[in-house]
Amino acid sequence: MKIIGVHAYTVRSKTKVPFVWRKGLIGSDPVTEQTWLRLVTDSGIEGWGRAPRGAIALDLVARRLKPWLLGKDPLMKETLWHELWEIDRIEEIPMYLMGFVDSALWDITAKAAGLPLYQLLGGYRHEIEAYASTVTYRTTKEFLDVADQCLARGFKAIKLHAWGDARKDAALCQALRKHVGPDIALMYDGSAGFDPYESLYLGRALEEAGYLWYEEPMREFSLNAYRRLCEQLDIPVLAAETSDGCHYNVADFIAQGAADMVRTSYHYKGGITGGLRVAHLADSFQLSAEVHGMGVENIHLCLAIRNNHYYETLVMGNPVVFESCIDRHGRVHAPAGPGLGFDVNLPALEKSAVARL
């Protein structure tokens, strides 16, 4: 099998549910932009991948990826994964673009096998519990209202993205625990908003409130800062979400005692291949590798690996808008068709694309 066509399509749409993050972070853009990658093979099987952004993705595909991929065997994913990291040495490819080639290659492979991707990867489960991962709301009262809507939908786990103020966030986290009671799993994500002293203060408040994990309180530049925090706290610190270098860098977090749990995903860890590498690395140390982010690619990862416990789904708006794949019991079920399961209408995509290759 050979790749005979490499195409890319950028689409834009008005953001349906605007949202904000903590102070200092940009929230949603007025327009949502996404680039689809389409790999065509001489066997008639096509593979699809996707990534955010437009111009930067199209430039990378045109200059580097298309000339490199044409004529390659898409089933040789391990070879191509390492070759892409060689290209990264020169290009310094954004993390969110490292995965869409690999995902398209896995889409081809699973379609050739006639299997949903998660089963081709080994398959651990057919469904998984989701947790409601909030955007940032204005007041504690609104957060509690959103939590009630999530519980009514069937969720049994909620993660907060709050304001980026250690004392205010600590009070919110404790108020939420009091509101939902002891049986709901709660997590907190600092979105790298704090220094080590603020991180310690907030972490102790989360311990008191019985939170399940404490995610990315600081930027992930300093292993020493994370190691000290892990030593000072009993609550598991979840780290290495945005650390560059896939499993190579995650290995340093684990070896230095700078994470009690690690993040994996298709879009920040080099696609499906990279996401699996991180998960299996963590499993060898008996650590969780919690999958970060939404999307069918991450659903397959969640279902394929043992040491991940939830699917993360972002809840936005008030009234809350829930992702369509979440059932009334707060769970996600396996895609049924072969491959990743994208349902792409090619003529419609070609017509709506604002730029293409």
Secondary structure as the mmCIF struct_conf table of DSSP 4:
data_model
#
loop_
_struct_conf.conf_type_id
_struct_conf.id
_struct_conf.beg_label_comp_id
_struct_conf.beg_label_asym_id
_struct_conf.beg_label_seq_id
_struct_conf.end_label_comp_id
_struct_conf.end_label_asym_id
_struct_conf.end_label_seq_id
STRN STRN1 ILE A 3 LYS A 14
BEND BEND1 LYS A 16 VAL A 17
BEND BEND2 ARG A 22 ARG A 22
TURN_TY1_P TURN_TY1_P1 LYS A 23 GLY A 24
BEND BEND3 LEU A 25 LEU A 25
BEND BEND4 PRO A 30 PRO A 30
STRN STRN2 VAL A 31 THR A 41
TURN_TY1_P TURN_TY1_P2 ASP A 42 SER A 43
BEND BEND5 GLY A 44 GLY A 44
STRN STRN3 GLU A 46 PRO A 52
BEND BEND6 GLY A 54 GLY A 54
HELX_RH_AL_P HELX_RH_AL_P1 ALA A 55 LEU A 60
HELX_RH_PI_P HELX_RH_PI_P1 VAL A 61 LEU A 65
HELX_RH_AL_P HELX_RH_AL_P2 LYS A 66 LEU A 69
TURN_TY1_P TURN_TY1_P3 LEU A 70 GLY A 71
TURN_TY1_P TURN_TY1_P4 PRO A 74 LEU A 75
HELX_RH_AL_P HELX_RH_AL_P3 LYS A 77 GLU A 91
HELX_RH_AL_P HELX_RH_AL_P4 MET A 95 ALA A 113
TURN_TY1_P TURN_TY1_P5 GLY A 114 GLY A 114
BEND BEND7 LEU A 115 LEU A 115
STRN STRN4 PRO A 116 PRO A 116
HELX_RH_AL_P HELX_RH_AL_P5 LEU A 117 LEU A 120
TURN_TY1_P TURN_TY1_P6 LEU A 121 GLY A 122
BEND BEND8 HIS A 126 HIS A 126
STRN STRN5 GLU A 127 THR A 134
BEND BEND9 ARG A 138 THR A 139
HELX_RH_AL_P HELX_RH_AL_P6 THR A 140 ARG A 153
TURN_TY1_P TURN_TY1_P7 GLY A 154 GLY A 154
STRN STRN6 ALA A 157 HIS A 161
BEND BEND10 GLY A 164 GLY A 164
HELX_RH_AL_P HELX_RH_AL_P7 ALA A 166 VAL A 180
TURN_TY1_P TURN_TY1_P8 PRO A 182 ASP A 183
BEND BEND11 ILE A 184 ILE A 184
STRN STRN7 ALA A 185 ASP A 189
TURN_TY1_P TURN_TY1_P9 SER A 191 ALA A 192
HELX_RH_AL_P HELX_RH_AL_P8 PRO A 196 GLU A 208
TURN_TY1_P TURN_TY1_P10 ALA A 209 GLY A 210
BEND BEND12 LEU A 212 LEU A 212
STRN STRN8 TRP A 213 GLU A 215
BEND BEND13 MET A 218 MET A 218
TURN_TY1_P TURN_TY1_P11 GLU A 220 PHE A 221
HELX_RH_AL_P HELX_RH_AL_P9 LEU A 223 GLN A 232
BEND BEND14 ASP A 234 ILE A 235
HELX_LH_PP_P HELX_LH_PP_P1 PRO A 236 PRO A 236
STRN STRN9 VAL A 237 ALA A 239
BEND BEND15 GLU A 241 THR A 242
BEND BEND16 ASP A 244 GLY A 245
HELX_RH_AL_P HELX_RH_AL_P10 CYS A 246 ALA A 255
TURN_TY1_P TURN_TY1_P12 GLN A 256 GLY A 257
BEND BEND17 ASP A 260 ASP A 260
STRN STRN10 MET A 261 THR A 264
BEND BEND18 TYR A 266 TYR A 266
TURN_TY1_P TURN_TY1_P13 HIS A 267 GLY A 270
HELX_RH_AL_P HELX_RH_AL_P11 GLY A 271 SER A 284
TURN_TY1_P TURN_TY1_P14 PHE A 285 GLN A 286
STRN STRN11 ALA A 289 VAL A 291
HELX_LH_PP_P HELX_LH_PP_P2 HIS A 292 HIS A 292
BEND BEND19 GLY A 293 GLY A 293
BEND BEND20 GLY A 295 GLY A 295
HELX_RH_AL_P HELX_RH_AL_P12 VAL A 296 ALA A 304
BEND BEND21 ARG A 306 ASN A 307
STRN STRN12 TYR A 311 VAL A 315
STRN STRN13 MET A 316 MET A 316
TURN_TY1_P TURN_TY1_P15 GLY A 317 VAL A 320
STRN STRN14 VAL A 321 VAL A 321
HELX_LH_PP_P HELX_LH_PP_P3 PHE A 322 GLU A 323
TURN_TY1_P TURN_TY1_P16 SER A 324 CYS A 325
STRN STRN15 ILE A 326 ILE A 326
TURN_TY1_P TURN_TY1_P17 ARG A 328 HIS A 329
BEND BEND22 GLY A 330 GLY A 330
STRN STRN16 ARG A 331 HIS A 333
BEND BEND23 GLY A 337 PRO A 338
STRN STRN17 GLY A 339 GLY A 339
BEND BEND24 LEU A 340 LEU A 340
HELX_RH_AL_P HELX_RH_AL_P13 LEU A 346 SER A 352
BEND BEND25 VAL A 354 VAL A 354
STRN STRN18 ALA A 355 ARG A 356
#
